[in-house]
Amino acid sequence: MSSLHKEPTSLASAVRRIVLDVLKPHEPNIVAIAQALSVLPGVDGVDITVYEIDAKVENVKITMIGKQLHFEEIAEVIERMGGAIHSIDKVSTGRIIVEEVPTPQD
């Protein structure tokens, strides 16, 4: 296992929030996917938003928070339910979740 894929050694370095861009079929619906993700160890909450619907697929944004999220387990559930992760759009780690703040260039 490479050093990039090792589990965090402490909760201070654990993934606390992750935002994923996912392509999924119409079925299962987002309720079923959210429920499947919410029972994973370390997950405190799941939010899924559909932002584009095509004839056969939907693009969704999945936001998850928890004390120690495990990307590999999350990806496995999404793939098992027919989804494909397009990108990891945001990650928060540490003892607290730091909120993004606007800057002059925004």
Helices and strands as residue ranges (DSSP letters): G 3-5, G 11-13, E 15-25, H 30-38, E 43-53, E 57-69, H 71-80, E 84-93
